[in-house]
């Protein structure tokens, strides 16, 4: 693991907060959202909150990870949980520094995730591995009275057994369904376990399969 942070108590000093826009003191913090103390997992996350800031003050707020050396990584995975909530004017951008320039990984302009049911991102960034790598989150509220962006459970790691991504299910009926997924890294086969709902994480080996799977 190169960098791991849950933002439960603070945004560490090793992270950089760039407080842009038209005012100061309204950028990323470790906290929750709203009077109900909304969170992604029951604890604080990193949040920038246009709704709390009010109308008529532009937010362009950046949260940047520490520098880390990933030059020897073979399967470098960026993971984080998020809830990006928008009225339609704001954007949430994720970028990685490849040693020379910042490369855009995500540019979000529609709702992603929810409180207590976050969007769980797993992005393969092996192609950008270098000795001076960083990841940053850029929030722009479009100079409108917008909602917020919460990020939690951040991790960049060299993963030997990556999680598959973009899992989809279709053609569901009483006895079958069609599953498809994409590789989370360079793997080419997976184990599939079929079990009753609510029975927890499988403890035994599954059937060796490839996508698509019926």
C-alpha positions, 0 to 999 in steps of 0.5 A: 500500500502506497497511500491509505487514508480514511479522513476519520479525524482530519485531512492529514498535513501530508495532503494539500488543500487548495482553497480556490474560488471566490472565498477562503475557508470553504474547501475540503474538510474532514467531516459529515454532511448536514444536520443528520450527520450524513456519511458514507460508512458511519465515520467522517470523510473528506467533503467539500460542501457547496450547499453549506456554503450557500449561493453566489460564491464560486468553489474550485477546491482541490484535494491532493494526495502526498507524493509516492513512488509507484515506479516498481508497481506491476498492478497499481489500483486506485480505490476510493468511496464517494458520493457526488451529488449535483443539481447539474452545474457542478463537476467532480474531477479525479486526476493522477500525476504521471511524472510529467502532467496531470491525467484525467481519470474521471469527470463527473457531472451527474449523481454518483453514489449515495450516503451509506451506499457509496460508489466504490471506485477501483481504477487501474492506474498502472500505466501512469506509475512513476516515482513522483505520483499523486492523485487529486480531487477537483470540485467546481460548483459552477458558481451555483448553489450546488450540493457536495462531494464526499470522498472516503477510504482512499487507497493506492496499492499494488494489488496481486489479486485485483477485483473485477470491475463493471459487474452487470447482470441481465436476462434474469429469470427463475433459474438463470441470469447472465453476468458480465464483468471486466478485468480489474488488472491483467487477470484472465480468469475468475472464480464464481460462487453461486449461493443464497442471498445473505449468506456472507462472503464465500469461504471455499473456492468457486468455479473457474470461469470467464466473462460472460457467465450464465 
